[in-house]
């Protein structure tokens, strides 16, 4: 998918236009191990597969931090790519 297609999908699923474009850019660089989860969610938003990194999971971020699936997926992506900085950030209260 291209950035514009991702943004349009996110807007259809409740994101603001600005938020959708920001998230779409990050989705383009999603860690390869997370891409299958993204693709399943794209095909059916009810499919929210879990994934764990650095002691955190997508489910945790969705349930405890009230993130959307794409936001939780990107947080896990950050934990995979830059665990030290990401762990510092996720430990801070929202």
C-alpha positions in Angstrom: 0.0 0.0 0.0 1.1 3.5 -0.6 0.9 6.3 2.0 -2.2 7.8 0.4 -4.1 4.5 0.5 -3.1 3.9 4.1 -4.2 7.4 5.1 -7.5 6.9 3.4 -8.1 3.6 5.2 -7.2 5.1 8.5 -9.6 8.0 7.9 -12.4 5.6 7.1 -11.6 3.8 10.4 -11.9 7.0 12.5 -8.6 8.8 12.3 -8.4 12.5 11.7 -6.9 13.5 8.3 -3.8 14.9 9.9 -3.4 11.9 12.3 -3.9 9.5 9.4 -1.2 11.0 7.3 1.3 10.9 10.2 0.5 7.3 11.0 0.6 6.3 7.4 4.1 7.5 7.0 5.2 5.4 10.0 3.4 2.3 8.7 5.5 2.5 5.5 8.6 1.7 7.6 7.0 -0.9 9.9 9.3 -3.6 11.2 9.0 -6.7 8.8 7.8 -9.0 11.6 4.8 -6.7 12.2 3.8 -6.3 8.6 1.7 -9.5 8.5 -0.3 -8.2 11.5 -0.9 -4.9 9.8 -2.0 -6.6 6.6 -4.5 -8.8 8.5 -5.9 -5.7 10.3 -6.2 -3.9 6.9 -8.3 -6.8 5.5 -10.5 -7.0 8.7 -10.3 -4.5 11.5 -11.7 -7.1 13.9 -8.4 -9.0 13.5 -6.1 -7.5 16.2 -3.4 -10.1 16.6 -1.1 -9.6 19.5 2.7 -9.3 19.5 5.1 -8.8 22.3 8.4 -6.9 22.5 10.5 -5.9 25.5 7.8 -7.1 27.9 5.0 -5.1 26.3 2.3 -6.3 24.0 -0.1 -4.8 21.5 -3.0 -5.9 23.8 -1.5 -4.1 26.7 -1.3 -0.8 24.8 -4.8 -1.2 23.5 -6.4 -2.2 26.9 -4.3 -0.2 29.4 -3.3 2.8 27.3 -6.5 2.9 25.2 -4.5 3.0 21.9 -5.9 2.1 18.6 -4.5 -1.1 16.9 -2.3 0.9 14.5 -1.0 3.1 17.4 -0.2 0.0 19.5 1.4 -1.7 16.5 3.6 1.4 16.0 4.6 1.4 19.6 5.7 -2.2 19.4 7.5 -1.2 16.2 9.4 1.5 18.2 10.2 -1.1 20.9 11.7 -3.4 18.3 13.7 -0.6 16.6 14.9 1.5 19.6 14.2 -0.5 22.8 16.0 1.7 25.2 14.4 5.0 24.2 11.0 3.4 23.7 11.0 1.7 27.1 11.7 5.0 28.8 8.8 6.7 27.0 6.3 3.9 27.6 7.1 3.9 31.3 6.1 7.5 31.7 2.5 8.2 32.5 0.3 9.2 29.6 
